[in-house]
Amino acid sequence: QVQLVESGGDLAQPGGSLRLSCVDTGLTYRYTSIGWFRQVPGKEREGIAWISINDGSTFTIDSVKGRFSVSVDRAKNTVYLQMMDVKPEATAIYSCASSALCTVVAAFHNHWGQGTQVTVSS
């Protein structure tokens, strides 16, 4: 099965930057899209972005648009989430997941990484 591993979560100050990575350790793309999600304890998981492995097209939700972006390095089997001008409300566990559809709806995703913690604080 697809195996995804996230990394890059860290402590950042408001206004700072982080880049998260999502690596397919199987070294084979067997899906259409990779989505990025975040979850805070006591709150619903929120889909924030996706990228098409086929053509590189991307989507980000309005609350992060212009600050977060998604990219893919096919040679490295890696998808990145570049986070710029981060806000305290970005504090969450971030996960990537594979899907046959380009969507941020969690139910359409099949394989999930373990998550990486992002904390935004002064």
Summary of the structure (lengths in Angstrom):
residues: 122
radius of gyration: 13.3
end to end distance: 40.1
largest distance: 40.3
contacts: 378
relative contact order: 0.32
helix: 7%
strand: 49%
